[in-house]
Amino acid sequence: MLLILLEALLALLLLVGIVWWTMFSGRKGGEPPAIEPAREERKPDEK
């Protein structure tokens, strides 16, 4: 019985380790900023 509990604990720790690794082992600066499409600059109406 103790062996089954230890195995379940090991599986849980492995699962938590994998989730932790995938969440926090990305790029150092995070995701790069999204490139915004070029906006057309409007000229003010000349009166």
Secondary structure, 3 states (H helix, E strand, C coil): CHHHHHHHHHHHHHHHHHHHHHHHCCCCCCCCCCCCCCCCCCCCCCC
